[in-house]
């Protein structure tokens, strides 16, 4: 029995490395869907290898805003995102992870158009679950209440929340507005993460999808933007998160026999991603073993 699937993003050429290191999950990175030379053969070959080597295959959609004030631009984004989802399906992906992107109208139309797109996506690409990422700023779509509303509108069986843990932390601690990474980190303990995981569970079905990397911030005009950094060099701290994750996995999912497959995807910089993915797994399982005795 697997407590959780774990791994990182990999292009086709790196699948063997990830599998050799014992990772149970691979994610098709967004850039694979943006390269024109990536045809159907590439994604079929990806699936042929990945289905044998991993228990879970996910895909990260390319970074196109779902909503635009220009209908023609919005339609082009929708077509590209749906085409990428079809390619992901060819590669064996069970989950298609999606950033809804920046708000365009700053009113209810943003969510209405997002719902329209998601209905179209799910109707045109069968057999795949869409996960919507919680953003790190309110200027983007995908807040907790918006994901809940989209699940009610579109149908919760195939639409789940995807929690990029540092994004949710930045959003809820106000870091995306203040830039106070260190102060927010000092006040973040296991209780915060336990509550966040409970809220994630409420917006999940079939899968409980988590992502993580540590970040630092920098100012761009009036905006605070994030930069992903190697594990151990940014925020939020891993120790309280690992404690909460381990306890939640064992006590709230595994021990209760919930019909969920949990996974954690490391999303940090490519230069250190394999070492960092292993260290993330070790930190979580080092805490989990205490609950499995």
VEXZA-270396 format. One record per residue: residue number from 1; residue in one letter; chain; x, y, z of N, C-alpha, C in turn. Coordinates in nm, 2 decimals. Layout:
<atoms>
n_res_chain_nx_ny_nz_cax_cay_caz_cx_cy_cz
NUM_a_A_X_Y_Z_X_Y_Z_X_Y_Z .
...
</atoms>
This chain:
<atoms>
n_res_chain_nx_ny_nz_cax_cay_caz_cx_cy_cz
1_x_A_0.08_-0.12_0.00_0.00_0.00_0.00_0.09_0.12_0.00 .
2_x_A_0.05_0.22_-0.08_0.13_0.34_-0.09_0.06_0.45_-0.01 .
3_x_A_0.14_0.52_0.07_0.08_0.63_0.15_0.05_0.75_0.07 .
4_x_A_0.15_0.78_-0.02_0.13_0.89_-0.12_0.22_0.87_-0.23 .
5_x_A_0.18_0.92_-0.35_0.27_0.92_-0.47_0.35_1.05_-0.46 .
6_x_A_0.47_1.04_-0.51_0.56_1.16_-0.50_0.65_1.16_-0.62 .
7_x_A_0.69_1.28_-0.66_0.78_1.30_-0.77_0.79_1.44_-0.81 .
8_x_A_0.83_1.46_-0.94_0.85_1.60_-0.99_0.81_1.60_-1.13 .
9_x_A_0.84_1.72_-1.20_0.81_1.73_-1.34_0.93_1.68_-1.42 .
10_x_A_0.89_1.61_-1.53_1.00_1.55_-1.62_0.96_1.56_-1.76 .
11_x_A_1.05_1.60_-1.85_1.04_1.58_-1.99_1.07_1.43_-2.02 .
12_x_A_1.04_1.39_-2.14_1.06_1.26_-2.18_1.20_1.21_-2.16 .
13_x_A_1.30_1.29_-2.19_1.44_1.25_-2.18_1.48_1.23_-2.03 .
14_x_A_1.41_1.28_-1.93_1.44_1.26_-1.79_1.36_1.16_-1.72 .
15_x_A_1.27_1.09_-1.79_1.18_0.99_-1.72_1.26_0.88_-1.65 .
16_x_A_1.37_0.84_-1.72_1.45_0.73_-1.67_1.52_0.76_-1.54 .
17_x_A_1.56_0.89_-1.53_1.63_0.94_-1.41_1.53_0.93_-1.29 .
18_x_A_1.41_0.99_-1.31_1.31_0.99_-1.21_1.27_0.85_-1.16 .
19_x_A_1.25_0.76_-1.26_1.21_0.63_-1.23_1.33_0.55_-1.15 .
20_x_A_1.45_0.57_-1.19_1.56_0.51_-1.13_1.58_0.55_-0.98 .
21_x_A_1.54_0.68_-0.95_1.55_0.73_-0.82_1.43_0.68_-0.73 .
22_x_A_1.34_0.61_-0.79_1.23_0.55_-0.71_1.10_0.64_-0.70 .
23_x_A_1.10_0.75_-0.78_0.98_0.83_-0.77_0.86_0.76_-0.83 .
24_x_A_0.74_0.79_-0.77_0.62_0.72_-0.80_0.53_0.80_-0.89 .
25_x_A_0.57_0.92_-0.92_0.48_1.01_-1.00_0.57_1.09_-1.09 .
26_x_A_0.52_1.12_-1.21_0.58_1.22_-1.30_0.48_1.31_-1.35 .
27_x_A_0.52_1.44_-1.37_0.43_1.54_-1.43_0.49_1.59_-1.56 .
28_x_A_0.41_1.60_-1.66_0.45_1.66_-1.79_0.46_1.81_-1.77 .
29_x_A_0.57_1.87_-1.80_0.58_2.01_-1.77_0.51_2.10_-1.87 .
30_x_A_0.47_2.22_-1.84_0.40_2.31_-1.93_0.47_2.34_-2.06 .
31_x_A_0.60_2.34_-2.05_0.68_2.38_-2.17_0.66_2.27_-2.28 .
32_x_A_0.64_2.15_-2.24_0.62_2.04_-2.34_0.50_2.07_-2.43 .
33_x_A_0.40_2.14_-2.38_0.28_2.17_-2.46_0.30_2.29_-2.54 .
34_x_A_0.40_2.37_-2.52_0.43_2.49_-2.59_0.52_2.48_-2.71 .
35_x_A_0.60_2.37_-2.71_0.69_2.35_-2.82_0.62_2.29_-2.94 .
36_x_A_0.63_2.36_-3.05_0.56_2.32_-3.17_0.61_2.18_-3.22 .
37_x_A_0.74_2.15_-3.19_0.79_2.02_-3.24_0.74_1.90_-3.16 .
38_x_A_0.67_1.93_-3.05_0.62_1.82_-2.97_0.49_1.77_-3.03 .
39_x_A_0.50_1.67_-3.12_0.38_1.61_-3.18_0.32_1.50_-3.10 .
40_x_A_0.22_1.43_-3.16_0.15_1.32_-3.09_0.25_1.21_-3.06 .
41_x_A_0.35_1.18_-3.14_0.44_1.07_-3.12_0.52_1.09_-2.99 .
42_x_A_0.55_1.22_-2.96_0.63_1.25_-2.84_0.54_1.21_-2.72 .
43_x_A_0.41_1.24_-2.72_0.33_1.22_-2.60_0.29_1.07_-2.59 .
44_x_A_0.28_1.00_-2.70_0.26_0.86_-2.70_0.38_0.79_-2.64 .
45_x_A_0.50_0.83_-2.68_0.62_0.77_-2.63_0.63_0.80_-2.48 .
46_x_A_0.60_0.92_-2.44_0.60_0.95_-2.29_0.51_0.86_-2.22 .
47_x_A_0.39_0.83_-2.27_0.30_0.75_-2.20_0.34_0.60_-2.19 .
48_x_A_0.40_0.55_-2.30_0.45_0.42_-2.30_0.55_0.39_-2.19 .
49_x_A_0.64_0.48_-2.17_0.74_0.46_-2.07_0.68_0.49_-1.93 .
50_x_A_0.61_0.60_-1.92_0.56_0.64_-1.78_0.46_0.54_-1.72 .
51_x_A_0.37_0.48_-1.80_0.27_0.39_-1.75_0.34_0.27_-1.68 .
52_x_A_0.46_0.23_-1.73_0.53_0.12_-1.68_0.61_0.15_-1.55 .
53_x_A_0.65_0.28_-1.54_0.74_0.32_-1.44_0.68_0.39_-1.32 .
54_x_A_0.56_0.45_-1.34_0.51_0.54_-1.23_0.36_0.49_-1.20 .
55_x_A_0.32_0.52_-1.08_0.18_0.49_-1.05_0.09_0.60_-1.08 .
56_x_A_0.14_0.73_-1.10_0.06_0.84_-1.13_0.13_0.93_-1.23 .
57_x_A_0.05_0.97_-1.33_0.10_1.06_-1.43_0.01_1.18_-1.43 .
58_x_A_0.07_1.30_-1.41_-0.01_1.43_-1.42_0.05_1.51_-1.53 .
59_x_A_-0.02_1.62_-1.56_0.03_1.72_-1.66_0.00_1.86_-1.61 .
60_x_A_0.09_1.95_-1.64_0.07_2.09_-1.60_0.04_2.16_-1.73 .
61_x_A_-0.08_2.23_-1.74_-0.12_2.30_-1.86_-0.02_2.42_-1.88 .
62_x_A_-0.01_2.46_-2.01_0.07_2.58_-2.04_0.00_2.70_-1.97 .
63_x_A_0.09_2.80_-1.95_0.04_2.92_-1.88_-0.03_3.02_-1.97 .
64_x_A_-0.16_2.99_-2.00_-0.24_3.09_-2.07_-0.35_3.13_-1.98 .
65_x_A_-0.38_3.26_-1.98_-0.49_3.31_-1.90_-0.62_3.26_-1.96 .
66_x_A_-0.71_3.21_-1.88_-0.84_3.15_-1.92_-0.93_3.26_-1.96 .
67_x_A_-0.92_3.38_-1.90_-1.02_3.49_-1.92_-0.95_3.61_-1.98 .
68_x_A_-1.01_3.67_-2.08_-0.96_3.79_-2.15_-1.08_3.88_-2.19 .
69_x_A_-1.06_4.01_-2.19_-1.16_4.10_-2.23_-1.18_4.10_-2.38 .
70_x_A_-1.08_4.04_-2.45_-1.09_4.02_-2.60_-1.13_3.88_-2.62 .
71_x_A_-1.25_3.86_-2.68_-1.31_3.73_-2.69_-1.22_3.64_-2.79 .
72_x_A_-1.17_3.70_-2.89_-1.08_3.63_-2.99_-0.96_3.57_-2.92 .
73_x_A_-0.90_3.66_-2.83_-0.78_3.61_-2.76_-0.82_3.50_-2.66 .
74_x_A_-0.93_3.51_-2.60_-0.98_3.41_-2.50_-1.00_3.28_-2.57 .
75_x_A_-1.06_3.29_-2.69_-1.09_3.16_-2.76_-0.96_3.09_-2.80 .
76_x_A_-0.86_3.17_-2.84_-0.73_3.11_-2.88_-0.67_3.04_-2.76 .
77_x_A_-0.68_3.10_-2.64_-0.63_3.04_-2.52_-0.70_2.91_-2.49 .
78_x_A_-0.83_2.91_-2.50_-0.91_2.80_-2.47_-0.88_2.68_-2.57 .
79_x_A_-0.86_2.71_-2.70_-0.83_2.61_-2.79_-0.69_2.55_-2.76 .
80_x_A_-0.60_2.63_-2.72_-0.46_2.58_-2.69_-0.46_2.50_-2.57 .
81_x_A_-0.54_2.54_-2.47_-0.55_2.46_-2.34_-0.62_2.32_-2.36 .
82_x_A_-0.72_2.32_-2.45_-0.79_2.20_-2.47_-0.70_2.11_-2.56 .
83_x_A_-0.63_2.16_-2.65_-0.54_2.08_-2.73_-0.43_2.02_-2.65 .
84_x_A_-0.38_2.10_-2.55_-0.28_2.04_-2.46_-0.33_1.93_-2.37 .
85_x_A_-0.46_1.95_-2.33_-0.52_1.84_-2.25_-0.53_1.71_-2.33 .
86_x_A_-0.56_1.72_-2.46_-0.57_1.60_-2.54_-0.43_1.53_-2.55 .
87_x_A_-0.33_1.62_-2.56_-0.19_1.56_-2.57_-0.16_1.49_-2.43 .
88_x_A_-0.20_1.56_-2.32_-0.17_1.50_-2.19_-0.24_1.36_-2.18 .
89_x_A_-0.36_1.35_-2.23_-0.43_1.23_-2.23_-0.36_1.12_-2.31 .
90_x_A_-0.30_1.16_-2.42_-0.23_1.06_-2.50_-0.11_1.01_-2.42 .
91_x_A_-0.05_1.10_-2.34_0.07_1.06_-2.26_0.03_0.98_-2.13 .
92_x_A_-0.10_0.96_-2.11_-0.14_0.88_-1.99_-0.17_0.96_-1.87 .
93_x_A_-0.18_1.09_-1.88_-0.21_1.18_-1.77_-0.35_1.15_-1.71 .
94_x_A_-0.36_1.14_-1.58_-0.49_1.13_-1.52_-0.54_1.26_-1.47 .
95_x_A_-0.45_1.35_-1.45_-0.48_1.49_-1.39_-0.42_1.59_-1.48 .
96_x_A_-0.50_1.69_-1.51_-0.46_1.81_-1.59_-0.46_1.93_-1.50 .
97_x_A_-0.35_1.98_-1.46_-0.34_2.09_-1.36_-0.34_2.22_-1.43 .
98_x_A_-0.42_2.31_-1.38_-0.45_2.44_-1.45_-0.44_2.56_-1.37 .
99_x_A_-0.37_2.66_-1.41_-0.38_2.79_-1.35_-0.48_2.87_-1.43 .
100_x_A_-0.58_2.92_-1.36_-0.68_3.00_-1.43_-0.63_3.14_-1.48 .
101_x_A_-0.53_3.19_-1.41_-0.46_3.31_-1.45_-0.52_3.43_-1.40 .
102_x_A_-0.48_3.55_-1.46_-0.51_3.68_-1.40_-0.66_3.71_-1.44 .
103_x_A_-0.72_3.79_-1.35_-0.86_3.84_-1.37_-0.85_3.94_-1.48 .
104_x_A_-0.96_3.94_-1.56_-0.97_4.04_-1.67_-1.07_4.15_-1.64 .
105_x_A_-1.19_4.11_-1.59_-1.30_4.20_-1.57_-1.31_4.26_-1.43 .
106_x_A_-1.25_4.18_-1.33_-1.26_4.22_-1.19_-1.40_4.22_-1.14 .
107_x_A_-1.48_4.14_-1.20_-1.62_4.12_-1.15_-1.66_3.97_-1.18 .
108_x_A_-1.79_3.95_-1.16_-1.84_3.81_-1.17_-1.82_3.75_-1.31 .
109_x_A_-1.79_3.83_-1.41_-1.77_3.77_-1.54_-1.65_3.68_-1.55 .
110_x_A_-1.55_3.71_-1.47_-1.43_3.63_-1.47_-1.46_3.49_-1.43 .
111_x_A_-1.53_3.47_-1.33_-1.57_3.33_-1.29_-1.67_3.26_-1.38 .
112_x_A_-1.76_3.34_-1.44_-1.85_3.29_-1.54_-1.78_3.24_-1.66 .
113_x_A_-1.68_3.31_-1.71_-1.61_3.27_-1.83_-1.52_3.15_-1.79 .
114_x_A_-1.47_3.15_-1.67_-1.39_3.03_-1.63_-1.47_2.90_-1.63 .
115_x_A_-1.59_2.92_-1.58_-1.68_2.80_-1.57_-1.72_2.75_-1.71 .
116_x_A_-1.74_2.85_-1.80_-1.78_2.81_-1.94_-1.66_2.74_-2.00 .
117_x_A_-1.54_2.78_-1.98_-1.42_2.71_-2.03_-1.41_2.57_-1.98 .
118_x_A_-1.42_2.56_-1.85_-1.40_2.43_-1.78_-1.51_2.33_-1.83 .
119_x_A_-1.63_2.37_-1.85_-1.73_2.29_-1.90_-1.69_2.24_-2.04 .
120_x_A_-1.64_2.33_-2.12_-1.60_2.29_-2.26_-1.48_2.19_-2.25 .
121_x_A_-1.39_2.22_-2.17_-1.27_2.13_-2.16_-1.31_1.99_-2.11 .
122_x_A_-1.40_1.98_-2.01_-1.43_1.85_-1.96_-1.52_1.77_-2.06 .
123_x_A_-1.60_1.85_-2.14_-1.68_1.78_-2.24_-1.60_1.73_-2.36 .
124_x_A_-1.49_1.80_-2.39_-1.42_1.76_-2.51_-1.30_1.67_-2.48 .
125_x_A_-1.26_1.66_-2.36_-1.15_1.57_-2.32_-1.20_1.48_-2.21 .
126_x_A_-1.24_1.36_-2.24_-1.30_1.26_-2.15_-1.19_1.19_-2.07 .
127_x_A_-1.22_1.14_-1.96_-1.13_1.05_-1.88_-1.02_1.12_-1.82 .
128_x_A_-1.03_1.25_-1.79_-0.92_1.32_-1.72_-0.98_1.41_-1.62 .
129_x_A_-0.91_1.42_-1.50_-0.96_1.51_-1.40_-0.88_1.64_-1.41 .
130_x_A_-0.95_1.75_-1.39_-0.89_1.88_-1.40_-0.87_1.93_-1.25 .
131_x_A_-0.75_1.98_-1.22_-0.72_2.03_-1.09_-0.69_2.18_-1.11 .
132_x_A_-0.76_2.27_-1.03_-0.74_2.41_-1.04_-0.66_2.46_-0.93 .
133_x_A_-0.55_2.53_-0.96_-0.45_2.58_-0.86_-0.50_2.70_-0.78 .
134_x_A_-0.49_2.70_-0.65_-0.51_2.82_-0.57_-0.39_2.91_-0.60 .
135_x_A_-0.42_3.04_-0.63_-0.31_3.14_-0.66_-0.25_3.20_-0.54 .
136_x_A_-0.14_3.27_-0.56_-0.08_3.34_-0.44_-0.12_3.48_-0.43 .
137_x_A_-0.21_3.53_-0.51_-0.26_3.67_-0.50_-0.41_3.67_-0.55 .
138_x_A_-0.48_3.76_-0.48_-0.62_3.77_-0.52_-0.65_3.83_-0.65 .
139_x_A_-0.54_3.88_-0.72_-0.56_3.94_-0.85_-0.57_3.82_-0.95 .
140_x_A_-0.55_3.70_-0.91_-0.57_3.58_-0.99_-0.69_3.51_-0.96 .
141_x_A_-0.75_3.44_-1.05_-0.86_3.35_-1.03_-0.82_3.22_-0.96 .
142_x_A_-0.91_3.16_-0.89_-0.88_3.03_-0.82_-0.88_3.03_-0.67 .
143_x_A_-0.94_3.13_-0.61_-0.95_3.14_-0.47_-1.03_3.02_-0.42 .
144_x_A_-1.02_2.99_-0.29_-1.09_2.87_-0.24_-1.24_2.87_-0.26 .
145_x_A_-1.30_2.99_-0.24_-1.45_2.99_-0.26_-1.48_2.98_-0.41 .
146_x_A_-1.39_3.03_-0.49_-1.41_3.02_-0.64_-1.40_2.88_-0.69 .
147_x_A_-1.30_2.80_-0.64_-1.29_2.66_-0.67_-1.42_2.58_-0.63 .
148_x_A_-1.47_2.61_-0.51_-1.59_2.55_-0.46_-1.71_2.58_-0.55 .
149_x_A_-1.72_2.71_-0.59_-1.83_2.75_-0.68_-1.81_2.68_-0.82 .
150_x_A_-1.69_2.67_-0.87_-1.67_2.60_-1.00_-1.71_2.45_-0.99 .
151_x_A_-1.67_2.39_-0.88_-1.71_2.25_-0.86_-1.86_2.23_-0.86 .
152_x_A_-1.93_2.32_-0.80_-2.07_2.31_-0.79_-2.13_2.34_-0.93 .
153_x_A_-2.07_2.43_-1.01_-2.12_2.46_-1.14_-2.09_2.35_-1.24 .
154_x_A_-1.96_2.30_-1.24_-1.91_2.21_-1.34_-1.93_2.07_-1.30 .
155_x_A_-1.93_2.04_-1.17_-1.94_1.90_-1.13_-1.81_1.86_-1.05 .
156_x_A_-1.82_1.82_-0.93_-1.71_1.79_-0.84_-1.64_1.66_-0.87 .
157_x_A_-1.69_1.57_-0.95_-1.63_1.44_-0.97_-1.50_1.46_-1.06 .
158_x_A_-1.50_1.55_-1.14_-1.39_1.57_-1.24_-1.31_1.70_-1.22 .
159_x_A_-1.35_1.78_-1.12_-1.28_1.91_-1.09_-1.25_1.91_-0.95 .
160_x_A_-1.12_1.92_-0.92_-1.07_1.93_-0.78_-0.98_2.05_-0.76 .
161_x_A_-0.95_2.08_-0.64_-0.86_2.18_-0.61_-0.71_2.12_-0.61 .
162_x_A_-0.62_2.21_-0.66_-0.48_2.17_-0.65_-0.41_2.28_-0.57 .
163_x_A_-0.35_2.24_-0.46_-0.29_2.33_-0.37_-0.14_2.34_-0.38 .
164_x_A_-0.09_2.44_-0.44_0.05_2.47_-0.44_0.07_2.54_-0.30 .
165_x_A_0.13_2.46_-0.21_0.13_2.49_-0.07_0.18_2.63_-0.04 .
166_x_A_0.29_2.67_-0.11_0.35_2.80_-0.08_0.26_2.91_-0.13 .
167_x_A_0.19_2.88_-0.24_0.09_2.98_-0.30_-0.02_3.01_-0.20 .
168_x_A_-0.08_2.91_-0.14_-0.19_2.92_-0.05_-0.14_3.00_0.08 .
169_x_A_-0.02_2.96_0.12_0.05_3.03_0.24_0.07_3.18_0.21 .
170_x_A_0.12_3.21_0.09_0.14_3.35_0.06_0.01_3.43_0.06 .
171_x_A_-0.09_3.37_0.00_-0.23_3.43_-0.01_-0.29_3.45_0.13 .
172_x_A_-0.29_3.35_0.21_-0.36_3.36_0.34_-0.28_3.44_0.44 .
173_x_A_-0.15_3.44_0.43_-0.07_3.52_0.53_-0.05_3.66_0.48 .
174_x_A_-0.10_3.70_0.37_-0.09_3.83_0.32_0.05_3.86_0.26 .
175_x_A_0.13_3.76_0.24_0.27_3.78_0.20_0.27_3.84_0.06 .
176_x_A_0.17_3.81_-0.03_0.17_3.86_-0.16_0.14_4.01_-0.17 .
177_x_A_0.10_4.07_-0.05_0.07_4.21_-0.05_0.18_4.28_0.03 .
178_x_A_0.24_4.22_0.14_0.33_4.28_0.23_0.48_4.25_0.19 .
179_x_A_0.50_4.13_0.14_0.64_4.09_0.12_0.71_4.04_0.24 .
180_x_A_0.63_4.02_0.35_0.69_3.99_0.48_0.70_3.84_0.50 .
181_x_A_0.79_3.78_0.42_0.81_3.63_0.41_0.86_3.58_0.55 .
182_x_A_0.96_3.64_0.60_1.02_3.59_0.73_0.92_3.60_0.85 .
183_x_A_0.85_3.71_0.86_0.76_3.73_0.97_0.64_3.63_0.96 .
184_x_A_0.59_3.61_0.84_0.48_3.51_0.82_0.53_3.37_0.85 .
185_x_A_0.66_3.34_0.81_0.71_3.21_0.84_0.72_3.18_0.99 .
186_x_A_0.76_3.28_1.06_0.78_3.26_1.21_0.65_3.22_1.28 .
187_x_A_0.54_3.27_1.22_0.41_3.24_1.29_0.33_3.13_1.22 .
188_x_A_0.40_3.05_1.14_0.34_2.94_1.07_0.38_2.81_1.13 .
189_x_A_0.29_2.74_1.20_0.32_2.61_1.26_0.24_2.50_1.20 .
190_x_A_0.26_2.38_1.25_0.18_2.26_1.20_0.03_2.28_1.20 .
191_x_A_-0.02_2.36_1.30_-0.17_2.38_1.31_-0.22_2.45_1.18 .
192_x_A_-0.15_2.54_1.13_-0.19_2.61_1.01_-0.20_2.51_0.89 .
193_x_A_-0.10_2.43_0.88_-0.10_2.34_0.77_-0.21_2.23_0.78 .
194_x_A_-0.23_2.19_0.91_-0.34_2.09_0.93_-0.48_2.15_0.88 .
195_x_A_-0.50_2.27_0.91_-0.63_2.34_0.87_-0.63_2.35_0.72 .
196_x_A_-0.52_2.38_0.66_-0.52_2.40_0.51_-0.55_2.26_0.45 .
197_x_A_-0.49_2.16_0.50_-0.51_2.02_0.44_-0.65_1.98_0.46 .
198_x_A_-0.72_2.01_0.57_-0.86_1.98_0.59_-0.94_2.05_0.48 .
199_x_A_-0.91_2.17_0.45_-0.99_2.25_0.35_-0.96_2.19_0.21 .
200_x_A_-0.84_2.14_0.19_-0.81_2.08_0.06_-0.89_1.95_0.04 .
201_x_A_-0.90_1.87_0.15_-0.98_1.75_0.14_-1.13_1.78_0.11 .
202_x_A_-1.18_1.89_0.16_-1.32_1.92_0.13_-1.35_1.95_-0.02 .
203_x_A_-1.24_1.99_-0.09_-1.26_2.02_-0.23_-1.19_1.92_-0.32 .
204_x_A_-1.18_1.80_-0.27_-1.11_1.69_-0.35_-1.21_1.57_-0.37 .
205_x_A_-1.18_1.50_-0.47_-1.25_1.37_-0.50_-1.16_1.29_-0.59 .
206_x_A_-1.14_1.16_-0.55_-1.06_1.07_-0.62_-0.91_1.10_-0.59 .
207_x_A_-0.87_1.22_-0.59_-0.73_1.26_-0.57_-0.72_1.37_-0.47 .
208_x_A_-0.61_1.37_-0.39_-0.58_1.49_-0.31_-0.44_1.54_-0.36 .
209_x_A_-0.45_1.65_-0.43_-0.33_1.70_-0.51_-0.26_1.81_-0.44 .
210_x_A_-0.13_1.79_-0.41_-0.05_1.89_-0.34_0.08_1.91_-0.42 .
211_x_A_0.13_2.04_-0.41_0.25_2.08_-0.47_0.33_2.16_-0.38 .
212_x_A_0.46_2.16_-0.39_0.54_2.24_-0.30_0.68_2.28_-0.36 .
213_x_A_0.72_2.40_-0.33_0.85_2.45_-0.35_0.87_2.57_-0.25 .
214_x_A_0.99_2.59_-0.21_1.01_2.71_-0.13_1.04_2.83_-0.22 .
215_x_A_1.01_2.95_-0.17_1.02_3.07_-0.25_1.08_3.19_-0.18 .
216_x_A_1.12_3.28_-0.25_1.16_3.42_-0.19_1.08_3.52_-0.28 .
217_x_A_1.07_3.64_-0.23_0.99_3.74_-0.31_1.08_3.86_-0.36 .
218_x_A_1.02_3.92_-0.46_1.09_4.05_-0.50_0.98_4.14_-0.55 .
219_x_A_1.00_4.27_-0.55_0.90_4.37_-0.59_0.92_4.40_-0.74 .
220_x_A_0.80_4.40_-0.80_0.79_4.44_-0.94_0.69_4.55_-0.95 .
221_x_A_0.73_4.67_-0.95_0.64_4.78_-0.93_0.57_4.77_-0.80 .
222_x_A_0.44_4.77_-0.80_0.36_4.75_-0.67_0.33_4.61_-0.64 .
223_x_A_0.37_4.52_-0.72_0.34_4.38_-0.70_0.46_4.31_-0.63 .
224_x_A_0.42_4.21_-0.55_0.52_4.12_-0.49_0.51_3.99_-0.57 .
225_x_A_0.62_3.95_-0.63_0.62_3.83_-0.71_0.71_3.73_-0.64 .
226_x_A_0.69_3.60_-0.67_0.77_3.50_-0.61_0.87_3.44_-0.70 .
227_x_A_0.98_3.39_-0.64_1.09_3.32_-0.72_1.12_3.19_-0.65 .
228_x_A_1.11_3.08_-0.72_1.13_2.95_-0.66_1.28_2.93_-0.64 .
229_x_A_1.31_2.87_-0.53_1.46_2.85_-0.49_1.47_2.71_-0.44 .
230_x_A_1.60_2.66_-0.44_1.62_2.52_-0.39_1.57_2.50_-0.25 .
231_x_A_1.54_2.38_-0.22_1.49_2.35_-0.09_1.59_2.38_0.02 .
232_x_A_1.54_2.45_0.13_1.63_2.50_0.23_1.67_2.64_0.22 .
233_x_A_1.64_2.71_0.11_1.68_2.84_0.09_1.57_2.95_0.08 .
234_x_A_1.45_2.90_0.12_1.34_3.00_0.10_1.23_2.97_0.21 .
235_x_A_1.11_3.01_0.17_0.99_3.00_0.26_0.88_2.94_0.19 .
236_x_A_0.78_2.88_0.26_0.78_2.86_0.41_0.87_2.74_0.45 .
237_x_A_0.90_2.73_0.58_0.98_2.63_0.63_0.92_2.49_0.61 .
238_x_A_1.01_2.40_0.59_0.96_2.26_0.56_0.92_2.18_0.69 .
239_x_A_0.99_2.20_0.80_0.97_2.12_0.92_0.82_2.12_0.96 .
240_x_A_0.76_2.23_0.99_0.62_2.22_1.04_0.52_2.17_0.93 .
241_x_A_0.56_2.19_0.80_0.47_2.14_0.69_0.49_1.99_0.69 .
242_x_A_0.61_1.93_0.70_0.63_1.79_0.70_0.56_1.72_0.81 .
243_x_A_0.56_1.78_0.93_0.49_1.72_1.05_0.34_1.72_1.02 .
244_x_A_0.28_1.82_0.97_0.14_1.83_0.95_0.10_1.73_0.84 .
245_x_A_0.18_1.73_0.73_0.15_1.64_0.62_0.15_1.50_0.66 .
246_x_A_0.25_1.46_0.73_0.27_1.32_0.77_0.15_1.28_0.86 .
247_x_A_0.12_1.36_0.96_0.01_1.33_1.05_-0.13_1.32_0.97 .
248_x_A_-0.15_1.42_0.88_-0.27_1.42_0.81_-0.29_1.29_0.72 .
249_x_A_-0.18_1.26_0.65_-0.18_1.15_0.56_-0.22_1.02_0.63 .
250_x_A_-0.15_1.00_0.75_-0.17_0.87_0.82_-0.31_0.87_0.89 .
251_x_A_-0.34_0.98_0.96_-0.46_0.97_1.05_-0.59_1.01_0.98 .
252_x_A_-0.58_1.10_0.88_-0.70_1.15_0.82_-0.74_1.08_0.69 .
253_x_A_-0.64_1.02_0.62_-0.67_0.96_0.49_-0.64_0.81_0.50 .
254_x_A_-0.52_0.77_0.53_-0.48_0.63_0.53_-0.55_0.55_0.64 .
255_x_A_-0.55_0.59_0.77_-0.62_0.52_0.87_-0.77_0.51_0.86 .
256_x_A_-0.83_0.61_0.79_-0.97_0.61_0.77_-1.02_0.54_0.65 .
257_x_A_-0.92_0.50_0.57_-0.95_0.42_0.45_-1.02_0.51_0.34 .
258_x_A_-1.00_0.63_0.34_-1.06_0.72_0.24_-1.02_0.68_0.10 .
259_x_A_-1.12_0.69_0.01_-1.10_0.65_-0.13_-1.03_0.76_-0.21 .
260_x_A_-0.91_0.79_-0.17_-0.84_0.90_-0.23_-0.69_0.86_-0.25 .
261_x_A_-0.64_0.91_-0.36_-0.50_0.89_-0.39_-0.43_1.02_-0.37 .
262_x_A_-0.34_1.03_-0.27_-0.27_1.15_-0.24_-0.14_1.16_-0.32 .
263_x_A_-0.10_1.28_-0.36_0.03_1.29_-0.42_0.09_1.43_-0.39 .
264_x_A_0.22_1.43_-0.39_0.29_1.56_-0.37_0.39_1.57_-0.48 .
265_x_A_0.38_1.69_-0.55_0.47_1.71_-0.66_0.57_1.83_-0.62 .
266_x_A_0.70_1.80_-0.63_0.79_1.90_-0.60_0.81_1.99_-0.73 .
267_x_A_0.80_2.12_-0.71_0.80_2.21_-0.83_0.91_2.32_-0.82 .
268_x_A_1.02_2.29_-0.76_1.13_2.38_-0.74_1.22_2.39_-0.87 .
269_x_A_1.33_2.46_-0.86_1.41_2.49_-0.97_1.47_2.36_-1.03 .
270_x_A_1.48_2.35_-1.17_1.53_2.23_-1.23_1.67_2.19_-1.19 .
271_x_A_1.75_2.28_-1.16_1.89_2.25_-1.13_1.91_2.16_-1.01 .
272_x_A_1.82_2.16_-0.92_1.83_2.08_-0.79_1.70_2.00_-0.77 .
273_x_A_1.62_1.98_-0.87_1.49_1.92_-0.84_1.49_1.78_-0.80 .
274_x_A_1.59_1.70_-0.85_1.59_1.56_-0.81_1.64_1.54_-0.67 .
275_x_A_1.74_1.61_-0.63_1.79_1.61_-0.49_1.68_1.66_-0.40 .
276_x_A_1.62_1.77_-0.44_1.52_1.83_-0.35_1.39_1.75_-0.34 .
277_x_A_1.35_1.68_-0.44_1.24_1.59_-0.44_1.26_1.48_-0.34 .
278_x_A_1.38_1.42_-0.35_1.42_1.31_-0.25_1.42_1.36_-0.11 .
279_x_A_1.47_1.48_-0.09_1.48_1.54_0.05_1.34_1.57_0.10 .
280_x_A_1.25_1.62_0.01_1.11_1.64_0.05_1.04_1.51_0.10 .
281_x_A_1.06_1.41_0.02_1.00_1.28_0.05_1.06_1.23_0.18 .
282_x_A_1.19_1.24_0.20_1.25_1.19_0.32_1.20_1.27_0.45 .
283_x_A_1.18_1.40_0.43_1.13_1.48_0.54_0.99_1.44_0.58 .
284_x_A_0.90_1.41_0.49_0.76_1.38_0.52_0.76_1.23_0.57 .
285_x_A_0.83_1.14_0.51_0.82_1.00_0.56_0.89_0.98_0.69 .
286_x_A_0.99_1.07_0.72_1.06_1.06_0.85_0.96_1.09_0.96 .
287_x_A_0.87_1.18_0.93_0.76_1.21_1.03_0.65_1.11_1.03 .
288_x_A_0.62_1.06_0.91_0.51_0.96_0.90_0.53_0.83_0.97 .
289_x_A_0.66_0.79_0.97_0.69_0.66_1.04_0.66_0.67_1.19 .
290_x_A_0.66_0.78_1.25_0.62_0.80_1.39_0.47_0.77_1.41 .
291_x_A_0.39_0.79_1.31_0.25_0.77_1.32_0.21_0.63_1.27 .
292_x_A_0.30_0.56_1.21_0.27_0.42_1.16_0.32_0.31_1.25 .
293_x_A_0.38_0.35_1.37_0.43_0.25_1.46_0.31_0.17_1.53 .
</atoms>
